[in-house]
Amino acid sequence: MTSRPSRSLLGPVGLVLVGILSVQLGAAIAKGLFGEISPTAMVWLRLVTSALVLAAVARPRFAGRSRRDWLVVVGFGLSLATMNWAIYQSFSRIPLGIAVTIEFIGPLTLAVLGSRHARDVVWVLLAGLGVVLLGFERADLDVLGVAYALLAGAAWAAYILLSASTGRRWAGFDGLAVASLVAAAGMTLPALLAAGTSLWDGRILLIGALVGLLSSVIPYSCELVALRSLRPAVFGILMSLEPAAAALAAIVVLHETLAPVQWLAIACVVAASIGATRSGSAPGEHPSEHSAAPGTLAT
């Protein structure tokens, strides 16, 4: 059955772009609060908000699940928690745009490894060049911040793989909702220990909820509508704009500027991701069920 085109005034491409900007705006707002609340506690607030909204919308069915179903969705939730925790730890130490650029190496590597074309090694080299260029401005690159970004990228790759397995076992958004609950539950104790009483400040709670809406709920909604008519290959190319969007959001919200060589590094990674996505897509590809939004949970 052919999917009906999106009736949104923005169109499917516009909706995806709104989702990307919303994610990075949420990340920038979150970073602006790190002087008042720890990154771990902010991640928890974001995960709780998105988990509650997703659970209310999806109303997942828990009865009749096999042990394998639960193992897959728990693994999915742990990868989700690790990915978000690590990237928040990263951009608390290095510029947001750089953190997301390094993190993007994870899904990019996964895309290239899944390719059958030897020529795709050029995208690996281009991305590698981008990472090398980031090292030219060492003053902005805390080693631990880079390590956390790499961990987030590895968790993002695991998230993508587990997303596919979860989608086959849990209908619709059920798996994502359950995984979000697992992630929020797993982060509860670390968040309480890291935040102390500041976690219960009304202003912090409201902004944390806003971050959850911007970083998860709004992008999920936009992408779910857009993917009814947008080919997955085009969606993947648009998601490659994440590093540039992160850098722009950091400039607007945090006044966090980058050196020209760092912008060049971001451009290399974006171009490599677009190239890998185009190379790996089939001409006859059609929209598929979007069981878990692969591009919106990382930041």
Secondary structure by P-SEA (a helix, b strand, c coil): cccccccccccaaaaaaaaaaaaaaaaaaaaaacccccaaaaaaaaaaaaaaaaaaaaccccccccaaaaaaaaaaaaaaaaaaaaaaaaaacccaaaaaaaaaaaaaaaaaaacccccaaaaaaaaaaaaaaaacccccccaaaaaaaaaaaaaaaaaaaaaaaaaaccccaaaaaaaaaaaaaaaaaaaaaacccccccaaaaaaaaaaaaaacaaaaaaaaaaaccccaaaaaaaacaaaaaaaaaaaacccccccaaaaaaaaaaaaaaaaaaaaaccccccccccccccccccc
